[in-house]
Amino acid sequence: MHRAIKTPSLGGAWALSKIVSDQIAIESKLAESIIAHYGLSVSPIADGEIHRHDHPDGRKSNKRLWYVLHHDFGVHGDWSTGEQHSVFASDTPDPKAAEKAKKEYDKRRAERQAERERGYALVASQTRQEWPLLASASPTHAYLAAKGVRPHNLRQMRGLLVVPLTDGQRLVNWQTIAADGAKYFKTGGKVKGCYSPIGSIEPHQPLLIAEGWATAATLHEATGYAVAAAMNAGNLLPVAKSLRERYPRQPIIVCADNDHGTAGNPGVTKGKVAASAIGARCVWPETLDGVTDFNDLARLGSEVTL
C-alpha cells in the first residue's frame, strides 16, 4: 500500500505570491511618496508600528518625519507642520480604506501629542530646578558686547548665556546663546507660544513683541516698554495670541524683523499676520544695508522709534 504524498496546491502558491507582490507594491508606493514630498529615501517596514526619520532640512536628530505601514495602506507626514499623506494598495481605494488611514493618522497624532506633552513637562521641571543654580549673566559677555545690550534677566553657565522662556505662568524652557551667536533650546522642551519677558507690563503702556532676545532687549532699553521675545518669526503668532488672551485691553505692538534680503520677507510677513490676528500694530525697521532688526538699527547709531 502506497502512502499519498500531500503537495502544496498551486492555488496556495499563487495566493502566497500575490501577498508578497502586494507587500512589495505598498512598500514601494510609500517609499516613492516620502521621496516625492520630502526628498528622503527610506525602506518602509509594513509592521503597523510608527517609524520616525530626520527631515532633510531640519537639524540632526529632529525626527520630524514619520510613517506607519500596514499591508493595505500607509500613512506618513511631518510632525512639525501637521501635514499627512496616505497611500493604498489599490489604485482606487474604497472609502473604508480611506477611513482606516484617517483613523490611523488621528491615533498616531494623539500618541505623538501625549509623548510631546510628557517631554514638555519633564524639561519644564528640570529647567525650574536648574535655573536657581545659575549665576547672573556677565555684562561683558561677548554676545552682549557685540549686540550692545545689557544682560537684564539672563543667566550664564560655562560661557553660555541662558535665556528663560515662560508659557506666561511658569518657566518651561531656556535658550542658550554662545559667544558667536549660536542658539539652542533644550531638547524636547516647549517653544511654541512661549517667550522671554523683559521689563514689567504697565497699564496703558504698549507691550511689545519681537523676534530675537537681543532685539527685544534693544527695544526695552530704547522705550522702557515691556517686551516679549518670541525667539523666532514662526512663533510671533502663537505668542501674540497668548498675550492677547492674558492682556485683552493692553495695547500691543509687534516689532517685526525686516528680512528684505530674503524672498517673501518672512519677518514682516509673519509680523503682519500676528498683528492682524490680535488687532495690534506691526512696525519694522526701515530698509537699509546691513539692517534687518531694531538691534541692527541701534548699532548703526540710529534712533529706535515706534
VOPAGU-2260 file (C-alpha; in pm, 1 decimal, decimal comma):
REM VOPAGU-2260
SITE   aa  ch    i         X         Y         Z
SITE  MET   A    0       0,0       0,0       0,0
SITE  HIS   A    1     145,0     333,6    -108,8
SITE  ARG   A    2     116,9     639,6     111,4
SITE  ALA   A    3     -17,9     952,3     -55,1
SITE  ILE   A    4     219,5    1245,5     -51,8
SITE  LYS   A    5      46,9    1580,4      10,3
SITE  THR   A    6     185,2    1861,4    -202,9
SITE  PRO   A    7     102,6    2234,1    -180,4
SITE  SER   A    8    -178,9    2334,4    -406,5
SITE  LEU   A    9     -99,4    2559,8    -696,5
SITE  GLY   A   10    -366,2    2796,2    -573,5
SITE  GLY   A   11    -191,7    2826,9    -236,2
SITE  ALA   A   12     137,7    2909,1    -404,9
SITE  TRP   A   13     -30,1    3176,2    -618,9
SITE  ALA   A   14    -200,3    3325,3    -311,9
SITE  LEU   A   15     133,6    3347,3    -131,5
SITE  SER   A   16     293,5    3503,2    -437,4
SITE  LYS   A   17      16,6    3765,8    -453,6
SITE  ILE   A   18      59,7    3854,6     -85,6
SITE  VAL   A   19     432,7    3904,2    -134,8
SITE  SER   A   20     370,5    4104,5    -451,5
SITE  ASP   A   21     113,9    4327,8    -279,8
SITE  GLN   A   22     351,0    4380,5      12,2
SITE  ILE   A   23     632,3    4492,9    -217,2
SITE  ALA   A   24     391,2    4719,9    -405,0
SITE  ILE   A   25     262,7    4904,8     -96,0
SITE  GLU   A   26     616,9    4940,3      40,0
SITE  SER   A   27     729,9    5089,2    -292,3
SITE  LYS   A   28     433,7    5327,9    -302,3
SITE  LEU   A   29     508,8    5459,6      44,7
SITE  ALA   A   30     880,2    5495,9     -30,3
SITE  GLU   A   31     801,4    5687,8    -350,6
SITE  SER   A   32     555,7    5914,6    -169,1
SITE  ILE   A   33     810,5    6001,9     100,8
SITE  ILE   A   34    1071,3    6081,8    -164,0
SITE  ALA   A   35     822,7    6294,0    -360,1
SITE  HIS   A   36     719,0    6501,3     -57,5
SITE  TYR   A   37    1042,0    6525,3     142,3
SITE  GLY   A   38    1327,2    6403,0     -75,5
SITE  LEU   A   39    1411,0    6133,3     178,8
SITE  SER   A   40    1489,7    5774,2      78,3
SITE  VAL   A   41    1366,0    5510,3     324,8
SITE  SER   A   42    1297,7    5135,9     318,5
SITE  PRO   A   43     949,3    5106,1     472,2
SITE  ILE   A   44     859,8    4818,6     703,3
SITE  ALA   A   45     496,4    4704,0     699,3
SITE  ASP   A   46     466,0    4618,5    1067,5
SITE  GLY   A   47     193,6    4862,6    1171,0
SITE  GLU   A   48     435,7    5044,5    1401,9
SITE  ILE   A   49     536,1    5409,3    1389,8
SITE  HIS   A   50     878,3    5483,6    1239,0
SITE  ARG   A   51    1047,8    5822,6    1256,9
SITE  HIS   A   52    1318,1    5985,1    1045,9
SITE  ASP   A   53    1500,2    6316,7    1028,1
SITE  HIS   A   54    1364,8    6580,2     791,7
SITE  PRO   A   55    1646,2    6661,0     544,0
SITE  ASP   A   56    1601,0    7035,8     602,9
SITE  GLY   A   57    1598,0    7014,0     982,4
SITE  ARG   A   58    1864,5    6983,8    1246,4
SITE  LYS   A   59    2026,2    6647,9    1316,2
SITE  SER   A   60    1802,1    6408,6    1512,5
SITE  ASN   A   61    1492,3    6624,9    1454,0
SITE  LYS   A   62    1280,2    6310,4    1388,6
SITE  ARG   A   63    1011,0    6524,3    1225,7
SITE  LEU   A   64     910,7    6271,9     959,8
SITE  TRP   A   65     711,5    5958,7    1041,8
SITE  TYR   A   66     526,7    5673,5     876,5
SITE  VAL   A   67     304,7    5378,2     964,8
SITE  LEU   A   68     262,5    5099,3     709,6
SITE  HIS   A   69      10,8    4813,7     700,2
SITE  HIS   A   70     -37,3    4550,3     429,0
SITE  ASP   A   71    -309,2    4752,1     254,2
SITE  PHE   A   72    -233,8    5117,7     331,8
SITE  GLY   A   73      28,7    5351,9     471,5
SITE  VAL   A   74      32,0    5698,7     625,1
SITE  HIS   A   75     324,8    5938,3     656,2
SITE  GLY   A   76     379,3    6301,7     741,1
SITE  ASP   A   77     569,0    6578,0     919,8
SITE  TRP   A   78     509,2    6629,4    1292,2
SITE  SER   A   79     618,7    6994,7    1282,4
SITE  THR   A   80     365,3    7101,5    1019,6
SITE  GLY   A   81      88,4    6851,6    1088,4
SITE  GLU   A   82      64,0    6751,5     723,7
SITE  GLN   A   83      -4,7    6387,1     635,5
SITE  HIS   A   84     -27,1    6175,5     322,9
SITE  SER   A   85    -177,7    5833,2     257,8
SITE  VAL   A   86    -103,8    5556,2       8,8
SITE  PHE   A   87    -316,0    5248,5     -65,5
SITE  ALA   A   88    -251,0    4904,2    -207,2
SITE  SER   A   89    -530,4    4961,2    -458,4
SITE  ASP   A   90    -517,0    5247,3    -706,0
SITE  THR   A   91    -887,9    5300,4    -636,7
SITE  PRO   A   92    -920,5    5256,6    -259,0
SITE  ASP   A   93   -1266,9    5216,0    -118,4
SITE  PRO   A   94   -1399,7    5463,9     139,9
SITE  LYS   A   95   -1336,5    5214,4     420,0
SITE  ALA   A   96    -964,0    5207,3     339,8
SITE  ALA   A   97    -950,8    5586,0     339,6
SITE  GLU   A   98   -1132,4    5598,2     672,6
SITE  LYS   A   99    -885,5    5345,3     817,4
SITE  ALA   A  100    -598,3    5566,0     706,3
SITE  LYS   A  101    -755,1    5872,0     868,7
SITE  LYS   A  102    -813,9    5687,3    1195,5
SITE  GLU   A  103    -454,1    5563,7    1188,5
SITE  TYR   A  104    -329,1    5918,7    1145,6
SITE  ASP   A  105    -552,8    6051,7    1424,6
SITE  LYS   A  106    -436,0    5774,9    1657,0
SITE  ARG   A  107     -68,2    5838,5    1587,4
SITE  ARG   A  108    -113,9    6214,7    1618,0
SITE  ALA   A  109    -274,2    6169,7    1961,9
SITE  GLU   A  110      10,6    5939,2    2067,1
SITE  ARG   A  111     267,3    6187,6    1943,2
SITE  GLN   A  112      97,9    6476,1    2126,0
SITE  ALA   A  113      89,1    6277,2    2450,4
SITE  GLU   A  114     458,2    6195,4    2405,4
SITE  ARG   A  115     535,2    6560,5    2335,0
SITE  GLU   A  116     343,9    6679,0    2643,9
SITE  ARG   A  117     534,7    6434,1    2862,9
SITE  GLY   A  118     858,2    6571,2    2722,0
SITE  TYR   A  119     745,3    6929,8    2782,9
SITE  ALA   A  120     662,7    6851,6    3146,5
SITE  LEU   A  121     997,1    6680,4    3205,2
SITE  VAL   A  122    1202,6    6963,2    3051,9
SITE  ALA   A  123     999,1    7228,0    3236,9
SITE  SER   A  124    1059,2    7051,7    3568,6
SITE  GLN   A  125    1432,7    7020,6    3500,9
SITE  THR   A  126    1453,7    7385,9    3393,5
SITE  ARG   A  127    1285,6    7513,4    3709,5
SITE  GLN   A  128    1521,0    7304,6    3924,6
SITE  GLU   A  129    1836,1    7414,7    3741,4
SITE  TRP   A  130    1756,3    7785,1    3691,9
SITE  PRO   A  131    1820,5    7897,9    4053,5
SITE  LEU   A  132    2163,5    7734,7    4041,9
SITE  LEU   A  133    2283,7    7953,3    3753,4
SITE  ALA   A  134    2477,6    8274,9    3803,5
SITE  SER   A  135    2359,2    8607,3    3663,3
SITE  ALA   A  136    2496,2    8680,4    3318,7
SITE  SER   A  137    2808,0    8892,2    3291,7
SITE  PRO   A  138    2755,2    9232,0    3120,6
SITE  THR   A  139    3088,9    9174,8    2945,1
SITE  HIS   A  140    2983,1    8852,0    2774,8
SITE  ALA   A  141    3099,4    8861,7    2411,7
SITE  TYR   A  142    2747,9    8826,5    2267,2
SITE  LEU   A  143    2608,2    9109,1    2479,8
SITE  ALA   A  144    2905,2    9327,7    2391,0
SITE  ALA   A  145    2855,9    9257,3    2020,3
SITE  LYS   A  146    2484,9    9341,7    2041,9
SITE  GLY   A  147    2538,5    9643,7    2267,7
SITE  VAL   A  148    2272,7    9544,6    2522,3
SITE  ARG   A  149    2257,5    9475,9    2895,2
SITE  PRO   A  150    2202,7    9123,9    3035,9
SITE  HIS   A  151    1868,7    9203,7    3205,2
SITE  ASN   A  152    1727,3    8873,7    3340,2
SITE  LEU   A  153    1973,9    8638,4    3168,5
SITE  ARG   A  154    2181,4    8376,8    3347,9
SITE  GLN   A  155    2507,9    8216,7    3244,0
SITE  MET   A  156    2665,9    7871,4    3252,0
SITE  ARG   A  157    3000,2    7754,1    3113,5
SITE  GLY   A  158    3034,5    8063,8    2896,2
SITE  LEU   A  159    2681,3    8038,0    2753,3
SITE  LEU   A  160    2410,0    8295,5    2807,1
SITE  VAL   A  161    2084,1    8136,1    2923,0
SITE  VAL   A  162    1756,9    8296,2    2810,1
SITE  PRO   A  163    1447,4    8199,6    3014,7
SITE  LEU   A  164    1126,9    8100,3    2835,3
SITE  THR   A  165     787,7    8118,1    3001,3
SITE  ASP   A  166     444,1    7998,2    2896,5
SITE  GLY   A  167     300,8    8308,2    3062,6
SITE  GLN   A  168     281,1    8148,8    3403,2
SITE  ARG   A  169     595,8    7949,1    3472,2
SITE  LEU   A  170     946,1    7887,3    3343,7
SITE  VAL   A  171     924,0    7599,9    3093,4
SITE  ASN   A  172    1242,6    7606,1    2885,2
SITE  TRP   A  173    1551,1    7807,6    2801,3
SITE  GLN   A  174    1767,8    7900,3    2507,0
SITE  THR   A  175    2146,2    7910,3    2528,1
SITE  ILE   A  176    2346,2    8163,9    2328,4
SITE  ALA   A  177    2717,1    8116,6    2264,8
SITE  ALA   A  178    2967,6    8396,7    2216,9
SITE  ASP   A  179    2943,0    8350,9    1838,7
SITE  GLY   A  180    2561,9    8374,4    1848,0
SITE  ALA   A  181    2485,4    8001,5    1812,1
SITE  LYS   A  182    2148,1    7935,0    1977,4
SITE  TYR   A  183    1988,1    7615,8    2108,4
SITE  PHE   A  184    1674,6    7534,2    2302,8
SITE  LYS   A  185    1659,7    7247,8    2549,0
SITE  THR   A  186    1582,4    6933,0    2351,7
SITE  GLY   A  187    1221,1    6825,8    2395,3
SITE  GLY   A  188    1115,0    7149,3    2565,1
SITE  LYS   A  189     817,3    7362,1    2469,0
SITE  VAL   A  190     881,6    7666,3    2249,2
SITE  LYS   A  191     559,0    7733,9    2058,1
SITE  GLY   A  192     361,6    8008,2    2230,8
SITE  CYS   A  193     641,8    8067,8    2483,1
SITE  TYR   A  194     850,7    8382,1    2514,3
SITE  SER   A  195    1123,3    8553,2    2713,9
SITE  PRO   A  196     992,5    8861,6    2901,2
SITE  ILE   A  197    1193,0    9178,6    2960,4
SITE  GLY   A  198    1056,6    9456,9    3180,9
SITE  SER   A  199     727,6    9498,6    3363,5
SITE  ILE   A  200     392,8    9545,5    3194,1
SITE  GLU   A  201     241,8    9879,9    3293,2
SITE  PRO   A  202    -122,1    9987,2    3245,3
SITE  HIS   A  203    -186,2   10182,3    2925,9
SITE  GLN   A  204     171,9   10137,4    2806,0
SITE  PRO   A  205     236,1    9931,5    2491,2
SITE  LEU   A  206     350,2    9572,7    2525,4
SITE  LEU   A  207     599,3    9492,3    2250,2
SITE  ILE   A  208     660,0    9158,4    2080,8
SITE  ALA   A  209     990,2    9099,1    1899,1
SITE  GLU   A  210    1168,1    8801,3    1745,1
SITE  GLY   A  211    1513,2    8753,3    1898,3
SITE  TRP   A  212    1619,5    8828,7    2254,6
SITE  ALA   A  213    1880,0    9092,7    2160,8
SITE  THR   A  214    1619,6    9280,9    1954,9
SITE  ALA   A  215    1379,2    9265,1    2249,5
SITE  ALA   A  216    1648,5    9399,1    2483,1
SITE  THR   A  217    1722,2    9684,3    2242,0
SITE  LEU   A  218    1354,0    9780,0    2223,0
SITE  HIS   A  219    1315,6    9773,5    2600,8
SITE  GLU   A  220    1623,9    9988,3    2655,1
SITE  ALA   A  221    1510,0   10238,4    2391,3
SITE  THR   A  222    1146,1   10268,8    2500,2
SITE  GLY   A  223    1118,9   10143,9    2857,9
SITE  TYR   A  224     825,1    9926,2    2749,3
SITE  ALA   A  225     786,5    9560,6    2841,3
SITE  VAL   A  226     891,5    9329,7    2559,1
SITE  ALA   A  227     825,0    8961,3    2488,6
SITE  ALA   A  228    1091,5    8788,7    2277,7
SITE  ALA   A  229     913,9    8522,8    2069,3
SITE  MET   A  230    1253,1    8374,6    1969,3
SITE  ASN   A  231    1165,2    8327,0    1600,1
SITE  ALA   A  232     929,8    8462,4    1335,3
SITE  GLY   A  233     718,1    8147,5    1328,6
SITE  ASN   A  234     640,2    8195,2    1697,6
SITE  LEU   A  235     514,0    8554,5    1665,1
SITE  LEU   A  236     153,5    8449,3    1603,5
SITE  PRO   A  237     126,3    8194,4    1890,0
SITE  VAL   A  238     288,7    8440,3    2131,3
SITE  ALA   A  239      68,1    8726,6    2014,8
SITE  LYS   A  240    -245,9    8518,0    2067,0
SITE  SER   A  241    -129,6    8404,4    2410,7
SITE  LEU   A  242     -52,7    8759,1    2525,6
SITE  ARG   A  243    -376,6    8899,0    2387,1
SITE  GLU   A  244    -569,4    8634,4    2579,8
SITE  ARG   A  245    -387,6    8726,0    2901,4
SITE  TYR   A  246    -396,7    9102,3    2842,3
SITE  PRO   A  247    -715,0    9173,4    2643,7
SITE  ARG   A  248    -701,9    9551,8    2692,3
SITE  GLN   A  249    -326,9    9607,9    2670,2
SITE  PRO   A  250    -203,3    9793,2    2361,2
SITE  ILE   A  251      32,8    9559,1    2175,9
SITE  ILE   A  252     284,9    9636,6    1902,6
SITE  VAL   A  253     451,5    9361,2    1700,3
SITE  CYS   A  254     808,0    9471,7    1618,4
SITE  ALA   A  255     899,7    9255,2    1320,8
SITE  ASP   A  256    1238,0    9191,9    1162,1
SITE  ASN   A  257    1275,4    9338,1     814,3
SITE  ASP   A  258    1412,3    9042,1     616,2
SITE  HIS   A  259    1432,5    9246,5     297,1
SITE  GLY   A  260    1712,9    9028,6     162,7
SITE  THR   A  261    1504,5    8710,4     192,6
SITE  ALA   A  262    1236,3    8608,0     -55,9
SITE  GLY   A  263     891,2    8689,0      78,5
SITE  ASN   A  264    1035,9    8888,3     370,0
SITE  PRO   A  265     925,4    8634,0     634,1
SITE  GLY   A  266     986,7    8871,0     924,2
SITE  VAL   A  267     747,2    9140,9     805,9
SITE  THR   A  268     502,9    8889,2     656,4
SITE  LYS   A  269     467,5    8687,2     978,0
SITE  GLY   A  270     471,6    9003,6    1187,2
SITE  LYS   A  271     174,5    9145,9     997,1
SITE  VAL   A  272     -16,8    8819,5    1031,7
SITE  ALA   A  273      43,8    8813,7    1408,5
SITE  ALA   A  274     -58,2    9178,0    1449,9
SITE  SER   A  275    -369,5    9138,2    1237,6
SITE  ALA   A  276    -483,3    8832,9    1435,8
SITE  ILE   A  277    -497,6    9026,1    1764,0
SITE  GLY   A  278    -585,1    9376,1    1642,5
SITE  ALA   A  279    -235,8    9513,6    1702,4
SITE  ARG   A  280       3,9    9737,4    1514,6
SITE  CYS   A  281     305,1    9598,7    1327,1
SITE  VAL   A  282     622,8    9801,0    1282,0
SITE  TRP   A  283     966,4    9717,0    1141,5
SITE  PRO   A  284    1298,0    9898,4    1085,4
SITE  GLU   A  285    1349,6   10087,8     762,6
SITE  THR   A  286    1518,1    9908,7     475,0
SITE  LEU   A  287    1891,3    9980,9     497,9
SITE  ASP   A  288    2201,4    9783,9     405,1
SITE  GLY   A  289    2303,1    9563,6     696,3
SITE  VAL   A  290    1979,2    9624,0     887,7
SITE  THR   A  291    1721,4    9352,4     944,0
SITE  ASP   A  292    1608,7    9421,8    1301,6
SITE  PHE   A  293    1593,2    9702,6    1557,6
SITE  ASN   A  294    1918,7    9590,4    1718,1
SITE  ASP   A  295    2098,2    9637,6    1384,6
SITE  LEU   A  296    1943,0    9983,5    1361,4
SITE  ALA   A  297    2055,9   10080,9    1710,9
SITE  ARG   A  298    2411,7    9960,9    1648,9
SITE  LEU   A  299    2427,9   10190,5    1346,4
SITE  GLY   A  300    2358,9   10478,1    1581,4
SITE  SER   A  301    2005,3   10537,3    1457,0
SITE  GLU   A  302    1725,0   10622,8    1696,2
SITE  VAL   A  303    1481,0   10340,2    1763,0
SITE  THR   A  304    1129,1   10479,5    1738,3
SITE  LEU   A  305     792,2   10310,8    1708,8
